[in-house]
Amino acid sequence: MVVIVPTNKSVTEFEGLHLYHGAISNCSMRVRITLIEKGLDWESHPLDLLKKENITDEYFGINPNGLVPTLVDNGVVHIESNDIIDYLDETYPEPSLRAENNDEMMEWLHLAAAIHVPACKPYVYATKIAPKIKKTKKEQEKYDTLQKNQELKDFHSKHAGDKSFQTSDFDKAKAILAACFTKLEVTLEGREWIMGDKFTLADISWIPLFFVIDGCGFDFGSYPNIRRWATTFKAKKSYQEGVLKWCPDFSQV
């Protein structure tokens, strides 16, 4: 669980659940799905990432990485999407989204988190997003001043100004994704959901990755179990309201 003390103290006065989130953010999709699955009331604070609404003093004062999502629960600030959905399931336990083998389920959450910067972000930015969010010199200077996370600074420096992602970065990201989706494909053999018959946080963590990476053109033709799993998920209310309501088609972003 990642809890931070915000410098923007306005959020410490919040009552109930508040979510800062982005329509096209796969990490935000996870938390929206979880909130809907739990039947929880929450106040929406959407940020348009394409308009760089997250790059402000006010928002960096809430989330020091300037990323979405950020959950505020009765004035306590939580960041990192997989930690947030785990927190929500522990704090609001009904209906449970836990698996009988909780350790294995958490491994899937940890894997999704581990590949975010080295694989998911490079693949999404290189194929679709980078040209749409090019920063002006002034915006870049603002971001560099606000951002203290060196890993994120290094990542965004690769497409700053006239730069573009190198082929080696893209190939590395694609290889990591292929290995992870192959693992998922094998796991889903004979299973409805990642952990078996029960829908869990593992599914919530990975379906937004599929949605976004598929929308970027990754070839899932040789992953029939994943495609079947994704089709099953699309019938769920939480997918309709947590993903498609905000981003109907990632390929059109």
Summary of the structure (lengths in Angstrom):
residues: 253
radius of gyration: 17.8
end to end distance: 31.1
largest distance: 52.9
contacts: 783
relative contact order: 0.15
helix: 56%
strand: 9%
